């Protein structure tokens, strides 16, 4: 792939901007034209993102739910597991905090003899 000069990239950026609807242009200008990058590469689709074990979120949640008795959990339970899994794989700080708290809390309960 050939390298594009900064001048050519700016020319292309202006062309893209000029061909947009005025409403969209206004939105970009509000956030800052200089900060706007129309050439950002898209992230991997969520369904093919994998964790350190090379499993997708679908695989992880499926494996997890197979360790549970099907009658003992609800759709909400499954959605919660999926949401946490997705957050962890995407390295979202909110979900990392939830995960680490849950691990810490489990160890605390074990240490105090409240969990078998």
N, C-alpha and C positions, 0 to 999 in steps of 0.2 A: 504494500500500500504506500502510495506516495505521500510525502509530508506536505501539508497545506501551509502556505505562508500566512503570517498574522494579518496581512493586508487582505488576502483572499478570504480568510475566515471572517473578517469584519464585513467585507462586501456581501458575503453570503448571509451573515447575521442580519444586516440591514435589509437585504432582499426579503428574507423570511418575515421580518418585522413589518415592512411596508406592505406585504401581501396579506397581513392579518386584518381582521375586522377591527374597527376603531375601539370597540368595547374591550377587546383582548389587548390591544396596544395600551390602552389606559391602565389596565391591570398590571401589565409589565412595567410601565413607567412608574406606577405607584410603588412597586417593589424595587425598582432601579434597573434601568436598561443595562448598565455596565455589569451588574451582578447576574443578569439573565444569560443563561447558556442554552441555546436551542440544540446544541450538539451533544448533550449529556447522553451517555450510553445507558440504556435501560437496565434495571437490575434483573437478576434471574427470576423467572416466574416462580411464585411461591410454591407451586406443586413440585418443582424440581430442586428446591433448596434443600440441602442436607446438613445434618449435624456432624459432630466429630466422629460418630460411629457410621457415617455414610448412609444414614436412614433419612427418609423424607418425613415430614410431619405426619402424613397419613400412615406410614409404616409404624412410627413410634406410638401413635395413639391407638392404632389397631392392636399392636403387641401389648400395650398397657391394659386395654379393656379386656383382652383375652385372659388376663390374669385375675379378672374380677368375675364374680358370679353374675350372669346376665340379668337376673331378677333383682340384684342388689343395687343397681344404679339406674339413674334416669337419663333422659336426653340432655338435661341441664348439666349433669355430671360429666357426660361425654363432651359437651360443648366447652365446659370449663377446662377439661384436660387438653382439648384441642387448642383453646386460646392460650393457655400457659405454654404448651409445646411450641406454638408458632412464635410467641413472644421470646422464648429462650433461644430458638434457632435464629431469630432475627436480631439477637443481642440487644433487645429492648431493656433498658435499665429497670423499668417498672416490674417486668416479669422476673428479671434476675433477682430483684429484691424480694419478690414474693416467694420465689424458689428457695433462696438462701434462708429466709425467715422460716419457711416450712421445715427445712432440714434442721435448723437450729432448734426449733420448737420440739421436734420429734426427739432430738438428743436430750433436751432439757427434761421432757417427760420421762424418758428412759432413766436418766440419772436420778430422778426423784421417785422412781418406782411406780409411776402412774401409767406406764405403758409397758406391755409385755413384749 
